[in-house]
Amino acid sequence: MIAPICCIVNDESIKGTDVGMFLASRGTQRSLETEVLDFIQKRAGTTEYFNAYNKVRQRILDVRQERKHQRIMRAMNDPEAHARRRIQKNEMKSRKRQLKAKEFAKTKIRLTTKKRRID
């Protein structure tokens, strides 16, 4: 019962994002989940709760470590495919940055007129 709640509470994918309504609803959900974990801790006892919680965290870390190891092995076995993935990832990041700059430029309020050079 602790595993799915632990995964949601420790979800780092939304940290530092400002998504407005989604973030507000996510914050209330997260507080509910922490309340459930606190309730479980009170009912089960601190020692048993932390042992179970640490087992879940360790399983999560083991899975992440295994995925990282698999990525490293794929990069060693097929360096060209790894290079293509890296290039594609960097191009996506560049496109996202350009799109973000364009969106910002659209919403930016300009108080002065543009000065154009006459050649």
SVG drawing of the C-alpha trace seen along z (x, -y; Angstrom):
<svg xmlns="http://www.w3.org/2000/svg" viewBox="-7 -55 38 59">
<polyline fill="none" stroke="black" stroke-width="0.4" points="0.0,0.0 2.9,-2.3 4.6,-1.8 2.1,-3.7 1.7,-6.5 5.4,-6.8 5.9,-7.0 3.4,-9.8 4.7,-11.7 8.3,-11.6 7.4,-12.4 10.1,-14.8 8.6,-15.3 6.5,-18.3 9.0,-20.0 9.8,-23.5 7.0,-23.7 4.4,-26.3 1.4,-24.8 -1.3,-26.7 -4.5,-24.7 -2.7,-21.4 -0.2,-22.3 -2.8,-23.5 -4.8,-20.3 -1.6,-18.3 -0.7,-20.1 -3.9,-19.1 -3.5,-15.5 0.0,-15.4 -1.1,-16.7 -3.8,-14.0 -1.2,-11.4 1.1,-12.7 -1.8,-12.5 -2.4,-8.9 1.3,-8.1 1.2,-9.8 -1.9,-7.8 -0.2,-4.5 2.8,-5.5 0.7,-6.1 -1.2,-2.8 1.7,-0.6 4.3,-2.1 7.3,-4.2 9.9,-1.4 7.8,0.9 6.6,-2.1 10.2,-3.3 11.4,0.3 8.6,0.7 9.1,-2.8 12.9,-2.3 12.3,1.1 10.0,-0.7 12.6,-3.5 15.3,-1.0 13.3,0.9 12.7,-2.4 16.4,-3.2 17.4,0.3 15.0,0.0 16.5,-3.4 20.0,-2.1 19.2,0.9 17.7,-1.4 20.8,-3.6 23.0,-0.5 21.0,0.6 21.3,-2.8 25.1,-2.7 25.3,0.8 23.3,-0.2 25.6,-3.2 28.6,-1.0 27.1,1.7 25.8,-0.8 27.6,-4.2 26.1,-5.4 22.5,-4.9 23.4,-6.6 24.9,-9.6 21.8,-9.8 19.6,-9.8 21.7,-12.5 21.6,-14.7 17.8,-14.2 17.4,-15.1 19.5,-18.2 17.5,-19.3 14.3,-18.9 15.6,-21.0 16.7,-23.7 13.2,-23.7 11.5,-23.9 13.7,-26.9 12.9,-28.6 9.2,-28.0 9.3,-29.3 11.1,-32.5 8.5,-33.1 5.7,-32.6 7.4,-35.1 7.9,-37.6 4.2,-37.4 3.1,-38.2 5.7,-40.8 4.3,-44.3 6.4,-46.8 6.4,-50.3 8.6,-51.8 8.5,-51.7 11.1,-49.7 13.9,-51.7 14.6,-50.6 17.8,-51.3 17.5,-52.9 20.2,-51.8"/>
</svg>
